[in-house]
Amino acid sequence: MAEIVPTSKKPEKTIRLLLVDDEEAYVDVLANRLSRRGFEVTKTYSGTQALQAMRGKEFDVAVLDLKMEDMDGIEVLKVVKRMDPNMQVIMLTGHGSETAARQGIEFGAFDYLMKPCELDALVDKIREAASKT
């Protein structure tokens, strides 16, 4: 009979992730891939939807696109940080706007990545950000 040996290592907490990007197909694929990696993912397709989602649920990390139709990522970031100063935000930009992404850091973003980014790099960055909450 097999014996179960208790471990002193605490189980890893599920990271609650908010994805915000107006490219719906991108969000859907990314959410699926991140869910398979063990993240609890909430998908939103605009800054407005993201802020509404935050009113009903707590998140550890947001992955936020910089350029969106309804609100730009910097605008959303400012509101997110007012609503939940402890939430970590990773900015994504696919528009060659590293300057704007760096501006996001000044407004409280944890870090930024250029789109398209490797999934492993994003996963590592999400876990790193979540460790700060």
Number of C-alpha atoms within 10 A of each C-alpha: 3 4 5 6 6 6 7 6 6 6 7 6 9 11 17 17 24 24 22 28 24 19 14 14 11 12 18 15 11 16 20 14 14 17 14 10 11 12 20 16 20 18 19 22 21 24 26 13 13 21 17 12 16 14 9 7 10 13 20 22 27 26 22 28 30 27 19 17 12 13 14 15 25 23 13 22 27 15 14 22 16 11 13 13 12 16 21 27 26 26 27 25 21 14 12 10 14 16 8 18 24 14 13 23 17 11 14 19 25 21 19 23 19 16 13 9 12 10 12 11 10 17 14 11 19 23 14 14 20 23 12 12 12
